[in-house]
Amino acid sequence: MIRNSIWKPFTVFASVLAALACSAIRADLMAQDNSREIVIVALGDSLTAGYQLRPDASFPAQLEKTLKSRAANVKVINAGVSGDTAADGLARLDWALPDNADAVVLELGANDALRGLPVPGTMKVLDTILGKLKERKLPVLIAGMEAPRNWGPDYVTAFRQMYVDLARKYDAPLYPFFLDGVALDNGLTLPDGIHPTDKGVARIVERILPSVEELIARVQKKRAEPS
């Protein structure tokens, strides 16, 4: 009994030291994880791809440059393909997302609206994309689009509401109109009146930046959670 009482404090002390060491290791691993480069995939159409622009003037390139100027350790991958509808984006989703992707900026639907495709069909496809991203536990920023007014007010309203409903369903941040501040501005669009110039893209990046920073915060929060 005397021998046990002598060694008991040492046993307790050793257990405390071991627990502290494990906590320090976990904290160090979490710090390393949060300092690791964040990979954002910009999945979209020509507005993302950078139609008729230099590669370094595209939305992903300018967004990455701006984020890095704000000391963010971020890489933005250009997964935009000109002419893509939402269905086209879904078809290439699996190979468009690298294994090390941390988050996605989803910019699809503009070509669906230009073609006047039924809103329920587009919504179903975007819902499938978002469901697959949720399965991969990837935070998503939804970049919405406005439909051409020539399709009538009912179509325009339904198309706009589609993004709102999807953002609510998946608890995803929503930037309502990707071309906000650029659309219909001849000084910021190409001669086609639709696609942004390099200055137009800069305006988009400036306006969408707070939403992207919210997306990054979600990635950091996810990394901080116990695995």
Secondary structure in CASP SS format (residue, H / E / C, confidence):
PFRMAT SS
TARGET T0000
AUTHOR 0000-0000-0000
METHOD secondary structure of the structure
MODEL  1
M C 1.00
I H 1.00
R H 1.00
N H 1.00
S H 1.00
I H 1.00
W H 1.00
K H 1.00
P H 1.00
F H 1.00
T H 1.00
V H 1.00
F H 1.00
A H 1.00
S H 1.00
V H 1.00
L H 1.00
A H 1.00
A H 1.00
L H 1.00
A H 1.00
C H 1.00
S H 1.00
A H 1.00
I H 1.00
R H 1.00
A H 1.00
D H 1.00
L H 1.00
M H 1.00
A H 1.00
Q H 1.00
D H 1.00
N H 1.00
S H 1.00
R C 1.00
E C 1.00
I E 1.00
V E 1.00
I E 1.00
V E 1.00
A E 1.00
L E 1.00
G E 1.00
D C 1.00
S H 1.00
L H 1.00
T H 1.00
A H 1.00
G C 1.00
Y C 1.00
Q C 1.00
L C 1.00
R C 1.00
P H 1.00
D H 1.00
A H 1.00
S C 1.00
F H 1.00
P H 1.00
A H 1.00
Q H 1.00
L H 1.00
E H 1.00
K H 1.00
T H 1.00
L H 1.00
K H 1.00
S H 1.00
R C 1.00
A C 1.00
A C 1.00
N C 1.00
V E 1.00
K E 1.00
V E 1.00
I E 1.00
N E 1.00
A E 1.00
G E 1.00
V C 1.00
S C 1.00
G C 1.00
D C 1.00
T C 1.00
A H 1.00
A H 1.00
D H 1.00
G H 1.00
L H 1.00
A H 1.00
R C 1.00
L H 1.00
D H 1.00
W H 1.00
A H 1.00
L C 1.00
P C 1.00
D C 1.00
N C 1.00
A C 1.00
D C 1.00
A E 1.00
V E 1.00
V E 1.00
L E 1.00
E E 1.00
L C 1.00
G C 1.00
A H 1.00
N H 1.00
D H 1.00
A H 1.00
L H 1.00
R C 1.00
G C 1.00
L C 1.00
P C 1.00
V H 1.00
P H 1.00
G H 1.00
T H 1.00
M H 1.00
K H 1.00
V H 1.00
L H 1.00
D H 1.00
T H 1.00
I H 1.00
L H 1.00
G H 1.00
K H 1.00
L H 1.00
K H 1.00
E H 1.00
R C 1.00
K C 1.00
L C 1.00
P C 1.00
V E 1.00
L E 1.00
I E 1.00
A E 1.00
G C 1.00
M C 1.00
E C 1.00
A C 1.00
P C 1.00
R H 1.00
N H 1.00
W H 1.00
G C 1.00
P H 1.00
D H 1.00
Y H 1.00
V H 1.00
T H 1.00
A H 1.00
F H 1.00
R H 1.00
Q H 1.00
M H 1.00
Y H 1.00
V H 1.00
D H 1.00
L H 1.00
A H 1.00
R H 1.00
K H 1.00
Y C 1.00
D C 1.00
A C 1.00
P C 1.00
L E 1.00
Y E 1.00
P C 1.00
F C 1.00
F C 1.00
L C 1.00
D C 1.00
G C 1.00
V C 1.00
A C 1.00
L C 1.00
D C 1.00
N C 1.00
G C 1.00
L C 1.00
T E 1.00
L C 1.00
P C 1.00
D C 1.00
G C 1.00
I C 1.00
H C 1.00
P E 1.00
T C 1.00
D H 1.00
K H 1.00
G H 1.00
V H 1.00
A H 1.00
R H 1.00
I H 1.00
V H 1.00
E H 1.00
R H 1.00
I H 1.00
L H 1.00
P H 1.00
S H 1.00
V H 1.00
E H 1.00
E H 1.00
L H 1.00
I H 1.00
A H 1.00
R H 1.00
V H 1.00
Q H 1.00
K H 1.00
K H 1.00
R H 1.00
A H 1.00
E C 1.00
P C 1.00
S C 1.00
END
